[in-house]
């Protein structure tokens, strides 16, 4: 499922980059201990004053806590909300309210449906670039930067092995894990050859893993975003798709 929060981060906006207005506000520094549904209700009650709210997006994951996106039906509502609500206290904390950097899915689907696929593609590329930058930063800091309380007692990995799979820098080869015994190279080829730039699949049967190679990393990024978590085999096992470690 596409993460609707990706690519919609508060900051400096260049509206000339988009054919539709940005009708979303990005709210941060929210109280993280409040339940999501309660938080959404509170945000709706506060921001409803500025116009019709189409969607409120908030997540419970650690990386997304304390922030939300509020999608209005017109840009005027966004401008008013940012001007008047930045610094407003909710649950004892001053909210940070900014214009989102990009239009929301809802806005693009409503006002430029023909551009929605391109909008998703740009977001996918932006997400991959952020992951690549984070991976590079983690590699520069060394293995301690990825350690947690639960993992410090384990033997320390070094180099690329210390980087979690989700932060491996994008490249043209995808690493496929959790391959069921009843899935062969032909089956995997049929899955990945649908994507532009596909070259080959190499299956390592004894380890239940495989590699899918593409002409360049942009083709691989598209394939990864569309196959990660795909159910394969007779039992419908979820396939893990990451990038090959360099």
C-alpha positions in Angstrom: 0.0 0.0 0.0 1.3 3.4 -0.8 2.2 5.5 2.1 0.2 8.7 1.7 2.6 10.7 3.9 5.6 10.2 1.7 6.7 13.2 -0.3 4.4 15.6 1.6 6.8 17.1 4.1 6.5 20.7 5.4 9.0 23.3 4.1 9.7 25.8 1.4 7.2 25.4 -1.4 7.7 26.2 -5.1 4.1 26.0 -6.4 5.4 26.4 -10.0 6.5 22.8 -9.8 2.9 21.6 -9.7 -0.1 22.1 -11.9 -2.4 21.8 -9.0 -2.5 24.0 -5.8 -1.1 22.6 -2.6 -4.1 22.3 -0.3 -2.4 20.4 2.6 -0.9 21.6 5.8 1.8 19.7 7.6 1.5 19.8 11.4 4.3 18.7 13.7 5.2 18.7 17.4 2.0 17.0 18.3 1.6 15.1 21.6 2.7 11.5 20.7 0.9 9.8 23.6 -2.6 10.6 22.3 -4.3 7.9 20.4 -4.5 8.4 16.7 -8.3 8.6 16.4 -8.5 11.0 19.3 -5.8 13.1 17.7 -7.6 13.2 14.4 -10.8 14.3 16.1 -9.0 17.1 17.9 -7.3 18.3 14.8 -10.6 18.2 12.9 -12.3 20.3 15.5 -9.5 22.9 15.5 -8.9 23.2 11.8 -12.5 22.8 10.6 -12.8 26.5 11.2 -10.7 27.2 8.1 -12.7 25.2 5.6 -13.8 21.8 4.4 -11.4 19.1 5.5 -11.1 16.2 3.0 -8.7 14.0 4.9 -6.5 13.9 8.0 -3.4 11.6 7.7 -1.6 10.5 10.9 0.4 7.4 11.6 1.2 5.4 14.7 4.7 4.3 13.6 7.7 5.6 15.5 9.0 7.6 12.5 5.6 9.2 12.0 4.5 10.0 15.5 3.8 13.6 16.5 2.9 14.7 13.0 -0.1 14.9 10.7 -1.3 16.2 7.3 -4.6 18.0 6.9 -6.0 18.1 3.4 -8.5 20.9 2.6 -10.6 21.4 -0.5 -9.0 24.8 -1.3 -5.7 26.6 -1.0 -7.2 29.6 0.9 -7.9 27.4 3.8 -4.3 26.3 4.0 -2.9 29.8 3.9 -5.3 30.9 6.7 -4.5 27.9 8.8 -0.8 28.3 8.5 -1.0 32.0 9.3 -3.2 31.7 12.4 -2.5 28.2 13.8 1.3 28.0 13.8 2.3 28.0 17.5 -1.2 27.1 18.7 -1.1 24.9 21.8 -2.8 21.5 21.8 -2.3 19.0 24.7 0.1 21.5 26.2 2.5 21.6 23.1 2.9 24.3 20.5 2.1 23.0 17.1 4.3 23.7 14.1 2.0 24.4 11.1 3.5 24.6 7.6 2.4 24.3 4.0 3.1 20.8 2.7 5.9 20.6 0.1 3.8 18.7 -2.4 0.1 18.2 -3.3 -1.7 15.3 -1.6 -3.0 12.3 -3.5 -6.5 13.5 -2.8 -5.8 16.9 -4.4 -4.2 15.5 -7.5 -7.0 12.9 -8.0 -9.6 15.6 -7.7 -8.0 18.3 -9.8 -5.6 16.5 -12.2 -6.5 12.8 -12.4 -4.5 12.4 -15.6 -1.3 13.3 -13.7 -1.8 11.0 -10.7 0.5 8.2 -12.0 3.3 10.7 -12.6 2.6 12.2 -9.2 3.1 8.8 -7.6 6.3 8.2 -9.7 7.8 11.4 -8.4 7.0 10.5 -4.9 8.5 7.0 -5.3 11.7 8.5 -6.6 11.8 11.1 -3.8 11.4 8.4 -1.2 14.2 6.3 -2.7 16.5 9.3 -2.8 15.8 10.0 0.9 16.5 6.3 1.8 19.7 6.5 -0.2 20.8 9.6 1.7 20.0 8.1 5.0 21.9 4.9 4.1 24.9 6.9 3.2 24.7 8.8 6.5 24.4 5.6 8.5 27.4 4.1 6.7 29.4 7.2 7.4 28.6 7.0 11.1 29.3 3.3 11.4 27.5 0.4 13.0 26.7 2.2 16.3 24.3 4.5 14.4 21.9 1.7 13.8 22.2 0.0 17.1 19.2 -0.2 19.5 18.9 -1.4 23.1 17.7 -4.8 21.8 20.6 -5.3 19.3 23.6 -4.0 21.3 24.0 -7.3 23.1 24.3 -9.1 19.7 27.6 -9.4 17.8 28.3 -6.1 16.1 28.1 -6.1 12.3 30.4 -3.9 10.3 30.3 -2.1 7.0 27.2 -2.6 4.8 26.0 -5.5 6.9 25.3 -3.0 9.7 22.7 -1.1 7.7 19.1 -2.4 8.1 17.5 -3.7 4.9 15.1 -0.8 4.5 18.0 1.7 4.5 20.2 -0.1 1.9 21.0 2.4 -0.8 19.0 1.9 -4.0 20.7 0.2 -6.9 19.8 -1.8 -10.0 19.7 -5.2 -8.3 16.8 -6.2 -6.0 17.3 -8.7 -3.2 14.3 -11.1 -2.9 13.7 -12.9 0.4 11.2 -15.4 1.8 10.9 -17.3 -1.5 8.7 -20.4 -1.0 10.0 -23.8 -2.1 7.3 -24.1 -4.8 8.4 -20.8 -6.5 11.0 -21.2 -9.2 13.1 -18.8 -11.4 10.5 -18.8 -14.2 7.7 -17.7 -11.7 9.9 -14.8 -10.5 10.8 -13.9 -14.0 7.1 -13.7 -14.9 6.6 -11.3 -12.0 9.5 -8.9 -12.7 9.6 -8.9 -16.5 6.5 -6.8 -16.5 8.6 -3.9 -15.4 10.6 -1.8 -17.8 14.4 -2.4 -17.8 14.2 -5.9 -16.5 17.3 -8.1 -17.3 17.2 -11.3 -15.3 16.4 -13.3 -12.2 19.0 -15.3 -10.3 17.5 -17.8 -7.8 19.5 -19.2 -4.9 17.2 -22.1 -4.1 19.2 -23.4 -1.1 18.8 -20.1 0.7 15.3 -19.2 -0.5 16.5 -15.9 -1.9 16.9 -14.5 -5.4 18.1 -11.4 -7.2 16.3 -9.4 -9.9 18.5 -7.2 -12.0 17.4 -4.2 -14.0 19.2 -1.9 -16.4 19.4 0.9 -13.9 18.3 1.8 -10.4 15.3 3.9 -11.5 13.8 0.8 -13.1 14.6 -1.2 -10.0 12.9 1.4 -7.7 9.7 1.1 -9.7 9.7 -2.7 -9.5 10.5 -2.7 -5.8 7.7 -0.3 -4.9 5.2 -2.5 -6.8 6.3 -5.9 -5.6 7.4 -5.5 -2.0 5.1 -7.7 0.2 3.6 -9.5 -2.8 2.0 -12.8 -1.9 3.7 -15.6 -3.9 3.5 -19.4 -3.9 0.7 -21.8 -3.1 0.6 -20.5 0.5 0.6 -16.8 -0.5 3.9 -16.1 1.4 4.8 -12.4 1.5 8.0 -11.7 -0.5 10.4 -9.3 1.0 12.0 -7.0 -1.6 15.0 -4.8 -0.8 18.1 -3.6 -2.6 21.2 -5.8 -2.9 23.9 -4.6 -0.5 26.9 -3.2 -2.3 
